[in-house]
Amino acid sequence: MVKKLLFVVGIVGVAALVAKRVKDSNDERALWHEATTAPDLR
């Protein structure tokens, strides 16, 4: 029982780390896009 619980906790932890990295990557990409595109002066 304890092994199963540790396995589930490990999987959830890895999934959280992956989700955080994906979010950080998307945020950085959006920031670079905003910083490098010409302003819309209409």
C-alpha positions as CSV (number, residue, x, y, z in Angstrom):
1,M,0.0,0.0,0.0
2,V,2.8,2.5,0.9
3,K,4.6,1.7,-2.3
4,K,1.5,2.5,-4.4
5,L,1.0,5.7,-2.5
6,L,4.7,6.8,-3.1
7,F,4.4,5.9,-6.7
8,V,1.2,8.0,-7.1
9,V,2.9,10.9,-5.3
10,G,5.9,10.6,-7.5
11,I,3.8,10.7,-10.7
12,V,1.9,13.7,-9.5
13,G,5.2,15.5,-8.6
14,V,6.7,14.8,-12.0
15,A,3.5,15.9,-13.7
16,A,3.5,19.2,-11.7
17,L,7.2,19.9,-12.7
18,V,6.4,19.2,-16.4
19,A,3.4,21.5,-16.3
20,K,5.4,24.3,-14.6
21,R,8.2,24.0,-17.2
22,V,5.6,24.1,-20.1
23,K,3.9,27.2,-18.5
24,D,7.3,29.0,-18.0
25,S,8.3,28.2,-21.6
26,N,5.0,29.6,-22.9
27,D,5.3,32.7,-20.8
28,E,8.8,33.4,-22.0
29,R,7.8,32.9,-25.6
30,A,4.9,35.3,-25.2
31,L,7.2,37.9,-23.6
32,W,9.8,37.6,-26.4
33,H,7.0,37.9,-29.0
34,E,5.7,41.0,-27.3
35,A,9.2,42.5,-27.0
36,T,10.2,41.9,-30.6
37,T,7.0,42.8,-32.5
38,A,6.4,46.3,-33.8
39,P,3.9,48.3,-31.8
40,D,0.5,48.8,-33.4
41,L,0.2,52.6,-33.6
42,R,-3.2,52.8,-35.3
